[in-house]
């Protein structure tokens, strides 16, 4: 359960994909599912902190350490998240963020960053992002042209101080939804104190009808994500799994993201909930 670009990064590195299923409660990768999918060829694990909820990083990091694999964190929806009070880089030195405009910390266009606690990795990343250069015109290693545009960086620096309050507002909106939807046929997906609530996602077997109903009330929704990685035709020649990821396959047909950005007012959230209640009746 992730963006297709998580998988594209694996293929771009010249590796193949080994897909594990996710937890039915959180739709997150777990150590037990990683263990099922593990092979003698496994060299790295990508843990996706879906919807702003970090995976069980202590267990996953321990498993990777025991088996000599690299742990990479896809935190593209988890800006500002911590796990049990610790920064994500405490658990692995590779933590990737996206600055796409819809993220918790977004720029005006595409962009991203890697956070690391390792100075040597940071130095290598600086080389990689700028064609192997060190502020000159000499390439010291094969690299990319992946510099963040100065204008995007300018806006991100201005937005960054607001990230904690924006994340807090996302939690308030999600709590509104959770309190009303608890015990109904359209429950909100699990989140806990570690989450930065990038999205407020419900699950329902009547998703298409539910989505049309909300649209008739002027409520915009999204699906994140409609197709799990193992069902993308472009990945199938390079993808394997120990057993079919049935949890992810079913979830992809049921999930629906409700409006949950910081600009959503209490009144707007109440209007969404009234529309949901009308559908339930």
NUDRENKE-552128 format. One record per residue: x, y, z of N, C-alpha, C, O in turn; residue in three letters. Coordinates in steps of 0.001 Angstrom, whole numbers, plus 500000, padded with zeros to 6 digits. Layout:
<rs>
X,Y,Z,X,Y,Z,X,Y,Z,X,Y,Z,ala
...
</rs>
This chain:
<rs>
500851,498817,500000,500000,500000,500000,500889,501235,500000,501330,501689,501056,unk
501153,501780,498810,502020,502947,498707,501911,503527,497308,501299,502938,496416,unk
502510,504676,497138,502617,505269,495813,503469,504391,494915,504381,503710,495381,unk
503169,504411,493636,503967,503613,492688,505423,504042,492676,506285,503259,492277,unk
505725,505272,493106,507105,505759,493044,508002,505094,494082,509222,505086,493921,unk
507428,504540,495134,508233,503746,496063,508856,502567,495335,510035,502263,495520,unk
508058,501905,494508,508561,500764,493737,509502,501214,492625,510495,500545,492338,unk
509188,502347,492000,510057,502839,490919,511476,503077,491423,512438,502857,490687,unk
511617,503525,492670,512947,503764,493223,513758,502475,493320,514966,502471,493085,unk
513079,501381,493670,513752,500082,493763,514273,499662,492387,515422,499243,492246,unk
513410,499780,491377,513806,499385,490026,514899,500299,489486,515792,499843,488772,unk
514834,501588,489821,515862,502526,489356,517233,502188,489933,518262,502500,489333,unk
517239,501547,491103,518499,501138,491724,519028,499825,491160,520096,499363,491561,unk
518282,499220,490226,518711,497971,489621,518332,496745,490423,518825,495649,490153,unk
517467,496913,491400,517033,495785,492236,515665,495292,491771,515044,495898,490898,unk
515206,494206,492351,513872,493683,492062,512996,493855,493291,513487,494123,494388,unk
511688,493698,493093,510711,493941,494152,510262,492638,494793,509909,491681,494104,unk
510279,492614,496089,509701,491505,496855,508614,492126,497736,508923,492876,498662,unk
507368,491826,497459,506253,492529,498091,505756,491757,499309,505559,490543,499252,unk
505557,492474,500404,504960,491902,501606,503575,492499,501798,503303,493600,501319,unk
502704,491792,502488,501372,492307,502779,501457,493268,503962,502533,493486,504520,unk
500310,493842,504339,500277,494851,505392,499299,494444,506486,498517,493508,506324,unk
499358,495157,507589,498440,494914,508696,497025,495304,508305,496844,496360,507699,unk
496011,494506,508620,494634,494864,508280,494116,496060,509074,493167,496712,508638,unk
494707,496362,510216,494254,497488,511037,494799,498828,510553,494065,499813,510470,unk
496098,498857,510232,496756,500117,509896,497181,500220,508442,497517,501311,507982,unk
497175,499108,507701,497695,499014,506334,499191,499318,506265,499697,499750,505229,unk
499893,499090,507376,501330,499310,507439,502087,497983,507380,501573,496932,507762,unk
503312,498068,506894,504214,496922,506904,504544,496548,508346,504699,497424,509197,unk
504651,495251,508621,505012,494770,509957,506196,493820,509868,506501,493287,508801,unk
506856,493615,510997,508005,492713,511027,507588,491290,510668,508341,490580,510002,unk
506412,490868,511093,505969,489501,510796,505729,489307,509301,506046,488250,508757,unk
505170,490321,508630,504954,490207,507188,506275,490269,506430,506435,489600,505409,unk
507220,491067,506921,508552,491099,506311,509196,489720,506418,509798,489231,505463,unk
509063,489097,507593,509652,487779,507811,509096,486751,506829,509837,485912,506317,unk
507785,486819,506566,507175,485894,505610,507744,486081,504204,507919,485115,503462,unk
508028,487330,503851,508462,487638,502491,509969,487514,502295,510450,487577,501163,unk
510707,487343,503362,512177,487380,503308,512728,486232,502469,512215,485113,502504,unk
513781,486533,501714,514490,485512,500943,515990,485669,501186,516414,486676,501754,unk
516803,484693,500768,518261,484851,500907,518817,486030,500111,519950,486457,500337,unk
518017,486557,499178,518479,487667,498345,518066,489040,498878,518414,490063,498290,unk
517332,489065,499982,516850,490341,500517,518021,491166,501020,518819,490699,501831,unk
518118,492407,500528,519212,493287,500912,518723,494568,501588,519482,495221,502303,unk
517468,494924,501364,516932,496155,501947,515434,496021,502152,514759,495253,501465,unk
514934,496777,503103,513502,496837,503397,513084,498304,503333,513739,499172,503910,unk
511981,498571,502621,511404,499917,502627,510137,499888,503460,509171,499204,503122,unk
510154,500638,504555,508982,500763,505419,508268,502061,505057,508838,503144,505187,unk
507027,501953,504607,506250,503124,504190,505368,503576,505351,504514,502824,505820,unk
505578,504800,505808,504768,505361,506898,503492,505960,506299,503342,507174,506169,unk
502597,505064,505947,501406,505419,505183,500463,506324,505985,500202,506090,507165,unk
499964,507361,505309,498986,508297,505880,499516,509054,507096,498739,509622,507864,unk
500842,509063,507271,501443,509785,508387,501627,508983,509644,502049,509526,510665,unk
501316,507677,509598,501434,506789,510758,502719,505960,510620,502797,505130,509715,unk
503726,506152,511481,504944,505354,511373,504693,503868,511602,503844,503485,512406,unk
505441,503044,510887,505410,501602,511122,506001,501295,512500,506515,502187,513173,unk
505923,500032,512911,506538,499609,514169,508059,499539,513964,508625,498469,513737,unk
508694,500704,514049,510092,500820,513641,511044,500037,514526,512062,499543,514040,unk
510742,499911,515813,511664,499170,516677,511776,497718,516232,512876,497174,516143,unk
510640,497093,515955,510654,495690,515541,511263,495513,514158,512038,494583,513935,unk
510918,496395,513231,511446,496285,511868,512949,496555,511854,513696,495857,511169,unk
513394,497556,512598,514823,497867,512649,515614,496707,513256,516701,496379,512780,unk
515067,496086,514307,515747,494938,514921,515882,493791,513925,516939,493169,513829,unk
514818,493515,513189,514850,492432,512214,515903,492705,511143,516657,491807,510769,unk
515955,493934,510652,516937,494279,509620,518362,494175,510151,519252,493706,509441,unk
518590,494605,511389,519919,494497,511986,520337,493040,512129,521472,492679,511819,unk
519420,492212,512598,519732,490795,512799,520113,490110,511492,520938,489196,511483,unk
519509,490553,510387,519717,489861,509113,520608,490637,508146,520775,490244,506992,unk
521169,491728,508621,522147,492457,507811,521566,493184,506618,522236,493332,505597,unk
520319,493644,506731,519680,494375,505633,519580,495859,505977,519538,496244,507146,unk
519544,496670,504943,519391,498116,505109,517911,498440,505288,517068,497903,504570,unk
517595,499310,506236,516226,499790,506422,516110,501198,505851,516799,502120,506288,unk
515231,501345,504872,514945,502637,504259,513524,503026,504648,512612,502202,504585,unk
513336,504280,505049,512002,504736,505444,511424,505673,504391,512034,506684,504043,unk
510253,505331,503893,509487,506216,503018,508575,507033,503931,507491,506593,504314,unk
509044,508234,504268,508296,509124,505163,507667,510263,504379,507496,511364,504903,unk
507322,510002,503129,506814,511061,502254,505481,511624,502713,505073,512696,502266,unk
504788,510904,503613,503535,511407,504176,503655,511631,505679,502643,511762,506368,unk
504870,511677,506189,505054,511658,507650,505966,512768,508156,506773,512536,509056,unk
505854,513957,507600,506675,515082,508039,506382,515420,509500,505235,515674,509869,unk
507412,515421,510313,507248,515756,511725,506921,514574,512612,506842,514722,513831,unk
506730,513400,512023,506390,512225,512828,507604,511738,513613,508746,511840,513164,unk
507323,511214,514781,508322,510543,515604,507758,509189,515999,506551,508961,515917,unk
508638,508290,516429,508167,506981,516895,508589,506815,518340,509778,506750,518652,unk
507595,506747,519224,507816,506634,520662,508746,507740,521172,509628,507514,522001,unk
508511,508938,520643,509257,510109,521086,510601,510297,520435,511283,511283,520715,unk
511008,509377,519569,512333,509439,518940,512201,509837,517482,511220,509480,516830,unk
513186,510582,516956,513147,510916,515526,513290,509659,514678,513900,508678,515104,unk
512726,509696,513482,512749,508514,512619,514173,508068,512294,514423,506875,512122,unk
515113,509024,512208,516496,508665,511885,517187,507912,513019,518298,507415,512837,unk
516554,507822,514176,517102,506991,515249,517078,505520,514857,517881,504731,515355,unk
516169,505149,513975,515957,503743,513636,516655,503339,512341,516923,502155,512138,unk
516952,504284,511472,517756,504015,510282,518224,505343,509706,517534,506352,509851,unk
519388,505364,509053,519931,506629,508551,519443,507006,507156,520012,507889,506514,unk
518390,506338,506688,517852,506644,505354,516359,506924,505488,515556,506002,505629,unk
515997,508196,505442,514594,508578,505645,514213,509601,504571,514710,510728,504582,unk
513335,509210,503648,513022,510040,502481,511701,510774,502669,510717,510211,503149,unk
511703,512050,502277,510509,512897,502350,510183,513466,500974,511070,513697,500153,unk
508906,513684,500745,508429,514385,499553,507912,515755,499961,507318,515913,501028,unk
508142,516753,499097,507605,518091,499326,506535,518441,498295,506308,519613,497995,unk
505881,517413,497759,504771,517665,496842,503743,518557,497551,503565,518430,498762,unk
503067,519450,496831,502213,520449,497488,501158,519908,498452,500744,520628,499361,unk
500714,518667,498283,499672,518131,499169,500209,517552,500466,499424,517152,501326,unk
501525,517498,500630,502096,516867,501823,501937,517764,503056,501560,518931,502943,unk
502230,517205,504223,502158,517988,505457,503076,519206,505396,502732,520275,505900,unk
504231,519043,504784,505116,520163,504463,505320,520135,502954,506076,519316,502433,unk
504639,521035,502264,504664,521009,500810,505240,522280,500229,505124,523355,500817,unk
505864,522148,499065,506356,523292,498305,505297,523671,497268,504137,523277,497384,unk
505701,524433,496263,504775,524815,495201,504792,523823,494055,503956,523894,493155,unk
505747,522894,494085,505873,521897,493022,506590,520680,493572,506586,520440,494779,unk
507207,519914,492685,507897,518705,493122,509171,519046,493888,509812,520069,493645,unk
509515,518175,494803,510742,518324,495577,510801,517242,496622,509822,516528,496838,unk
511939,517111,497274,512067,516101,498310,513389,516235,499026,514226,517061,498660,unk
513574,515423,500045,514811,515449,500823,515022,514091,501468,514087,513306,501630,unk
516266,513833,501831,516605,512660,502626,517177,513140,503949,518120,513932,503970,unk
516612,512665,505052,517142,512960,506375,518003,511788,506820,517639,510627,506631,unk
519151,512105,507414,520050,511058,507879,520771,511528,509135,520985,512724,509331,unk
521139,510585,509972,521912,510879,511176,523389,510526,510987,524173,510618,511932,unk
523767,510127,509783,525130,509669,509498,525849,510696,508627,525436,510912,507487,unk
526907,511336,509121,527618,512358,508334,528176,511826,507011,528183,512547,506013,unk
528635,510592,506991,529185,510040,505750,528092,509866,504700,528311,510150,503523,unk
526929,509405,505117,525807,509268,504187,525372,510643,503695,525063,510809,502515,unk
525344,511631,504590,524966,512991,504193,525928,513531,503133,525500,514160,502165,unk
527210,513288,503316,528199,513747,502343,527997,513074,500989,528095,513723,499948,unk
527718,511783,501008,527497,511051,499755,526228,511543,499057,526199,511675,497833,unk
525191,511812,499833,523948,512308,499254,524143,513658,498578,523571,513916,497519,unk
524955,514521,499193,525209,515832,498584,525914,515686,497245,525663,516455,496317,unk
526802,514691,497145,527452,514412,495863,526459,513858,494848,526435,514284,493694,unk
525649,512913,495287,524715,512253,494380,523717,513237,493771,523380,513129,492592,unk
523245,514193,494566,522173,515068,494093,522662,516098,493080,521851,516711,492385,unk
523985,516299,492988,524520,517371,492140,525590,516852,491187,526642,517465,491011,unk
525293,515698,490574,526190,515177,489550,527572,514807,490032,528512,514751,489239,unk
527711,514553,491330,529015,514185,491877,529904,515373,492193,531089,515200,492480,unk
529352,516572,492144,530154,517775,492373,530164,518192,493842,529295,517814,494629,unk
531197,518996,494185,531296,519591,495514,531388,521113,495371,532351,521741,495813,unk
530354,521688,494738,530342,523130,494561,531276,523620,493479,531577,524812,493401,unk
531743,522691,492630,532639,523078,491540,532146,522414,490260,530973,522050,490168,unk
533011,522254,489285,532636,521640,488012,533342,520303,487798,533597,519913,486659,unk
533658,519602,488884,534351,518322,488803,533437,517236,489380,532975,517352,490515,unk
533178,516184,488599,532357,515074,489070,533237,514019,489720,534194,513547,489107,unk
532929,513654,490927,533716,512676,491678,533079,511299,491720,533691,510343,492196,unk
531863,511196,491228,531161,509916,491195,529935,510076,490311,529483,511202,490103,unk
529379,508990,489784,528124,509103,489038,527032,509653,489961,526899,509223,491107,unk
526257,510605,489446,525231,511210,490282,524000,511596,489487,523785,511100,488381,unk
523203,512472,490042,521947,512911,489451,521908,514434,489419,522740,515112,490022,unk
520926,514947,488704,520601,516367,488821,519319,516441,489637,518222,516501,489082,unk
519461,516436,490948,518315,516352,491853,518373,517457,492898,517974,517259,494045,unk
518869,518614,492497,518916,519739,493429,517512,520323,493619,516743,520426,492663,unk
517189,520698,494844,515919,521360,495104,515992,522786,494579,516928,523524,494885,unk
514996,523164,493788,514953,524505,493225,514932,525552,494347,514255,525373,495360,unk
515681,526646,494154,515798,527657,495208,514457,528247,495608,514231,528517,496787,unk
513552,528454,494638,512250,529022,494970,511442,528065,495847,510763,528491,496781,unk
511523,526752,495534,510824,525779,496374,511409,525791,497794,510671,525739,498778,unk
512738,525859,497885,513391,525879,499192,512989,527116,499990,512837,527054,501210,unk
512817,528239,499295,512411,529480,499958,511045,529322,500617,510861,529709,501771,unk
510095,528757,499889,508756,528553,500454,508788,527525,501584,508103,527692,502593,unk
509572,526473,501422,509640,525453,502463,510210,526021,503757,509752,525665,504843,unk
511190,526888,503654,511757,527509,504859,510721,528388,505551,510690,528481,506778,unk
509875,529031,504751,508822,529870,505329,507727,529020,505975,507169,529398,507005,unk
507424,527872,505368,506353,527006,505873,506770,526170,507079,505938,525835,507922,unk
508049,525835,507164,508522,524875,508164,508108,525221,509594,507702,524318,510325,unk
508191,526492,510035,507784,526788,511419,506315,526473,511713,505938,526305,512873,unk
505488,526393,510672,504067,526128,510866,503747,524635,510912,502617,524257,511223,unk
504728,523782,510607,504453,522348,510508,503834,521774,511781,502851,521041,511674,unk
504350,522064,512984,503726,521487,514185,502255,521880,514351,501424,521038,514694,unk
501931,523153,514109,500533,523575,514273,499657,522997,513175,498500,522661,513427,unk
500180,522875,511969,499411,522255,510883,499136,520797,511203,498025,520308,510997,unk
500162,520092,511713,499969,518685,512082,498942,518548,513202,498124,517629,513192,unk
498986,519472,514176,498019,519439,515272,496598,519639,514751,495660,519005,515234,unk
496442,520522,513767,495121,520751,513193,494620,519518,512451,493435,519194,512517,unk
495513,518830,511747,495134,517588,511069,494613,516570,512090,493643,515860,511823,unk
495251,516502,513244,494808,515554,514275,493420,515920,514781,492588,515039,514994,unk
493163,517205,514975,491840,517630,515442,490753,517189,514459,489718,516656,514858,unk
491004,517419,513172,490021,517032,512151,489816,515519,512165,488682,515041,512117,unk
490919,514767,512230,490809,513306,512248,490049,512817,513475,489282,511858,513391,unk
490259,513477,514620,489540,513099,515837,488042,513343,515680,487232,512538,516141,unk
487667,514447,515034,486242,514692,514764,485640,513508,514010,484584,512989,514372,unk
486342,513094,512948,485843,511993,512129,485795,510693,512927,484816,509949,512872,unk
486870,510436,513668,486947,509157,514374,485840,509030,515421,485231,507968,515555,unk
485579,510106,516159,484576,510048,517217,483189,509747,516664,482407,509029,517287,unk
482889,510298,515491,481560,510092,514906,481460,508740,514204,480406,508103,514217,unk
482556,508309,513594,482516,507093,512780,482789,505820,513584,482596,504715,513078,unk
483231,505968,514819,483552,504797,515630,482331,503890,515769,481251,504342,516149,unk
482511,502617,515459,481440,501644,515584,480479,501597,514414,479498,500854,514451,unk
480749,502393,513354,479879,502388,512178,480451,501459,511111,481495,500835,511302,unk
479747,501383,509990,480204,500543,508875,481285,501227,508055,481824,500632,507121,unk
481614,502492,508396,482679,503213,507692,483673,503757,508720,483781,504971,508893,unk
484398,502868,509400,485315,503342,510448,486534,504047,509854,486951,503771,508729,unk
487085,504959,510639,488332,505613,510255,489486,504652,510503,489503,503934,511503,unk
490443,504644,509592,491608,503777,509741,492366,504129,511018,492420,505294,511410,unk
492939,503146,511649,493642,503313,512924,494786,504320,512827,495551,504312,511862,unk
494896,505180,513829,496087,505999,514006,496317,506190,515497,495376,506098,516285,unk
497580,506460,515899,497883,506625,517321,498682,507902,517537,498734,508765,516662,unk
499307,508019,518709,499993,509264,519069,501218,509545,518205,501711,510673,518190,unk
501717,508542,517485,502867,508758,516614,502487,509403,515287,503353,509922,514583,unk
501206,509380,514938,500774,509796,513612,500754,511314,513466,500466,512041,514417,unk
501070,511784,512244,500898,513197,511908,499688,513390,511002,499490,514469,510442,unk
498876,512340,510860,497546,512439,510235,497579,513108,508867,496826,514046,508605,unk
498447,512626,508014,498491,513183,506657,497141,513048,505972,496684,513973,505300,unk
496503,511895,506142,495185,511661,505555,494252,511041,506590,494694,510333,507495,unk
492964,511314,506444,491927,510663,507250,491205,509691,506329,490453,510112,505450,unk
491424,508408,506520,490979,507389,505571,489942,506475,506216,490161,505934,507299,unk
488821,506315,505537,487789,505375,505977,487813,504155,505057,488362,504190,503956,unk
487202,503081,505545,487052,501878,504721,485580,501503,504661,484890,501478,505681,unk
485106,501212,503453,483724,500781,503286,483603,499906,502054,484221,500175,501023,unk
482809,498866,502166,482572,497977,501031,481722,498651,499959,481637,498158,498834,unk
481084,499791,500305,480238,500526,499347,480935,501822,498920,480301,502873,498827,unk
482219,501738,498665,482997,502958,498438,482490,503803,497278,482345,505017,497419,unk
482224,503190,496151,481845,503975,494974,480545,504741,495223,480440,505921,494886,unk
479554,504064,495818,478290,504738,496125,478508,505816,497181,477924,506897,497105,unk
479343,505519,498158,479651,506476,499220,480331,507721,498639,480022,508851,499016,unk
481251,507484,497726,481973,508609,497124,481040,509487,496289,481132,510714,496320,unk
480151,508848,495551,479188,509629,494756,478277,510442,495663,477969,511597,495371,unk
477848,509835,496763,476984,510544,497707,477693,511782,498265,477109,512864,498307,unk
478951,511623,498693,479678,512757,499242,479880,513845,498190,479801,515036,498492,unk
480140,513425,496958,480319,514403,495877,479049,515216,495653,479119,516399,495319,unk
477881,514583,495837,476619,515298,495650,476429,516379,496708,475648,517311,496515,unk
477147,516255,497828,477124,517274,498883,478300,518247,498746,478514,519093,499614,unk
479050,518124,497668,480193,519009,497458,481429,518616,498227,482333,519433,498400,unk
481491,517365,498701,482639,516895,499480,483606,516165,498565,483263,515137,497981,unk
484808,516695,498442,485826,516065,497598,486540,514964,498381,486859,515136,499557,unk
486785,513845,497725,487486,512730,498346,488600,512250,497419,488689,512680,496269,unk
489444,511360,497925,490520,510785,497128,490700,509317,497483,490137,508839,498468,unk
491480,508605,496690,491807,507205,496969,493327,507068,496967,493980,507262,495942,unk
493873,506734,498124,495319,506618,498293,495650,505262,498927,495726,505157,500151,unk
495848,504230,498109,496087,504238,496662,495194,503200,496015,494906,502182,496645,unk
494733,503413,494762,493725,502530,494165,494258,501173,493727,493486,500225,493581,unk
495573,501065,493515,496149,499807,493033,497386,499470,493871,498341,500246,493888,unk
497388,498333,494563,498585,497945,495317,499735,497587,494376,499522,497239,493215,unk
500938,497680,494895,502148,497550,494072,502159,496265,493238,502550,496292,492072,unk
501736,495150,493821,501861,493866,493119,500892,493732,491949,501004,492788,491168,unk
499928,494672,491811,498968,494600,490715,499236,495614,489601,498456,495701,488653,unk
500318,496375,489699,500688,497282,488613,501308,496472,487473,502283,495754,487699,unk
500773,496568,486266,501335,495775,485167,502785,496125,484860,503547,495268,484410,unk
503168,497359,485095,504550,497744,484816,505561,497123,485757,506750,497076,485441,unk
505105,496640,486921,506013,496055,487903,506018,494533,487883,506937,493909,488414,unk
505005,493933,487281,504829,492482,487389,506046,491666,486943,506328,490643,487567,unk
506793,492066,485881,507949,491248,485499,509069,491258,486537,509958,490407,486494,unk
509036,492214,487473,510139,492387,488427,509704,492144,489870,510452,492423,490806,unk
508481,491618,490043,507898,491530,491383,507585,490091,491757,507112,489308,490932,unk
507858,489750,493027,507482,488440,493549,506934,488624,494957,507123,489673,495573,unk
506258,487605,495460,505773,487620,496839,505631,486191,497319,505425,485271,496527,unk
505746,486015,498646,505634,484680,499226,504201,484176,499145,503964,483004,498852,unk
503254,485054,499404,501837,484745,499267,501132,486018,498824,501583,487124,499123,unk
500038,485857,498119,499357,487027,497570,498965,488003,498688,498371,487598,499686,unk
499297,489287,498517,498950,490287,499549,497451,490598,499545,497027,491626,499017,unk
496671,489724,500123,495212,489851,500062,494692,491040,500872,493691,491651,500499,unk
495357,491366,501964,494905,492510,502765,495009,493791,501951,494080,494598,501925,unk
496148,493972,501285,496335,495167,500465,495358,495196,499302,494817,496252,498972,unk
495126,494050,498681,494212,493982,497534,492795,494374,497941,492124,495120,497228,unk
492343,493870,499087,490990,494196,499526,490893,495666,499953,489927,496355,499626,unk
491899,496131,500682,491872,497512,501163,491812,498500,500012,491128,499520,500097,unk
492530,498200,498932,492559,499116,497796,491179,499334,497189,490951,500336,496511,unk
490260,498406,497425,488900,498538,496907,487962,499226,497897,486816,499518,497557,unk
488437,499490,499124,487556,500003,500172,487954,501359,500740,487129,502029,501360,unk
489182,501770,500544,489674,502982,501205,489181,504252,500512,489026,504299,499292,unk
488941,505273,501323,488529,506572,500810,489053,507652,501752,488838,507592,502963,unk
489743,508639,501182,490330,509717,501973,489360,510890,502066,488867,511388,501054,unk
489099,511319,503291,488214,512452,503551,489025,513749,503648,490235,513693,503866,unk
488389,514906,503492,489107,516183,503637,489699,516311,505037,488978,516212,506030,unk
491018,516531,505118,491670,516564,506433,492841,517524,506487,493650,517445,507412,unk
492959,518431,505522,494064,519376,505508,493878,520434,506589,492769,520589,507101,unk
494935,521170,506954,494830,522150,508046,493797,523240,507816,493281,523816,508774,unk
493487,523532,506553,492527,524602,506288,491078,524166,506491,490175,524999,506411,unk
490833,522872,506754,489473,522383,506986,488993,522885,508348,489581,522550,509377,unk
487944,523673,508354,487415,524226,509598,486525,523204,510301,486156,522178,509729,unk
486188,523509,511560,485253,522641,512284,483911,522562,511561,483268,521512,511531,unk
483499,523686,510981,482230,523717,510254,482279,522829,509014,481322,522119,508702,unk
483410,522881,508315,483569,522024,507134,483555,520552,507535,482903,519734,506886,unk
484275,520217,508607,484300,518826,509077,482900,518378,509476,482509,517242,509210,unk
482140,519276,510119,480776,518938,510518,479899,518682,509303,479047,517794,509326,unk
480104,519459,508238,479328,519256,507011,479645,517901,506383,478755,517224,505869,unk
480921,517509,506429,481307,516193,505912,480621,515097,506729,480100,514132,506170,unk
480625,515252,508032,480021,514242,508899,478507,514166,508719,477923,513087,508822,unk
477873,515302,508452,476428,515264,508178,476140,514488,506901,475170,513734,506825,unk
476995,514681,505900,476830,513953,504639,477024,512457,504852,476312,511640,504268,unk
477998,512103,505698,478245,510690,506013,477042,510091,506739,476606,508983,506428,unk
476513,510837,507709,475349,510352,508462,474146,510151,507553,473390,509193,507713,unk
473973,511061,506596,472870,510941,505652,473007,509654,504827,472021,508962,504571,unk
474223,509350,504424,474472,508121,503650,474152,506891,504511,473547,505928,504040,unk
474566,506945,505771,474313,505803,506654,472820,505546,506826,472384,504397,506889,unk
472028,506640,506905,470580,506481,507046,469944,505953,505782,468728,505763,505736,unk
</rs>
